[in-house]
Amino acid sequence: MMAVLIAALIAIAYFMFPLMDGIILGTVFAYIGRPIRDMFGARKRLGSAIASIWIIVPISLVLILGVMEIANLFIWIAQNQGSIAREISSTISGLEIPEEIYTLITGSLQNVLSFMADLAARMPLFDYGRRMILLAINLVLSIPVCYFLLCDGERFVESWFTIVPEESLDTYRAYFERIDRILSGIFLGSMYTAIVGSVISAIVFYAFDVPRPFAMASLVFIAGLVPVLTAWAVIVPISIYRYILLGPAEALMFFAVASALIYLPSELIIRPYLVAARSSIHPLLVILSFLGGAMVAGIGGFFLAPAIMGVIVGIYQVRREQALAKETQSEQDL
C-alpha cells in the first residue's frame, strides 16, 4: 500500500507539474490575504473571496502588463539597436568625458545591445505565446487555490493532525505553528512591500513620463520581493537616465519623489514591522532562497525555495528550543 501511495503521489505531481506555479502562487496569496480575511470574523467565505480578489488582481495586472512590456522592449531593441547605439553615443560624446572612458562605455553599450537583440531573436513567437498562455492559466488557477485555502486551510491542516499519534501531537503542532509563523513573515513582509511599492511606482513613473511605466513597476515589484535589492535597484538607473536626457534638476526631483513615495513607506515601515513581528529567519537565507529558487525554477521556485528554507529553519528552531529546555530541566533536577 505504501508503494501504491508513493506511485500515486508521483503520478499526481507529474500531471500537475505545469500548474505548479499556480498552486504555489495561490498558497502565497493565501498567506497574504489571511489578515484581510480575518477582518470579516465569522463571515469567512465572504472575507476569503474579497481577500483573494483584493490581493490577486493588482499583482496579476502588474505582472502581465510588465512581462508584455518587457518582451516588447526586447523586440524593439532588436529592431532598432543601430539607431539606439548612435543616439546614446552622441549623448555621451556631449558630456566631455575622456576618450578612453568614452570608448569603454560605447563598447560595453554595443555588447549589451547585441546581447539583448540576440535574446529577442532567440525568443520564438510560438514559444512566447505559449508561455504567456501558461502564465495566464496559472494566475487564474491561483484565485481558486487562494480562496479555498483561506476558507478551508485550517480544517485541511487539522485533518492531517488526526493521523498523528496522540503522544506526538503537541510536538507536531509546535513544528507547524513555527513554520507557519516564519512563512507568514517571509511572504507578508515581502509581498506587501512589493505590492505597495509597485502600485505607487506605476503612478510615479506615469506622472514623470518614464518610458514603459508598467514594465518598470513590475521590476520594482520583483526587486521589492527580495530584501536588500529594494526599489532603489530601479529608481537609481531611471534617475541616471533622466540626468543624461533632462539634466540634474529633473533627475534629482525624480529621485527625491520616488524615494519618498516608493522606498520609504515600503522598506522603512511595512517590511521591518511585518518581518520582525512574524519571522525570525536570517535575511541572508531569504535572499539566497529567493534568488536561487528563481534561477532554478522560475516563478514557482521564486516562492517555493523560501518556503522550503522556512520549513527547515522552523524545524531547527523547535528542535533547538526543545533541546535547551531538556538541558535546563536536567540542570534543575541536579
Order of alpha helices (4+ residues) and beta strands (2+ residues): alpha-alpha-alpha-alpha-alpha-alpha-alpha-alpha-alpha-alpha-alpha
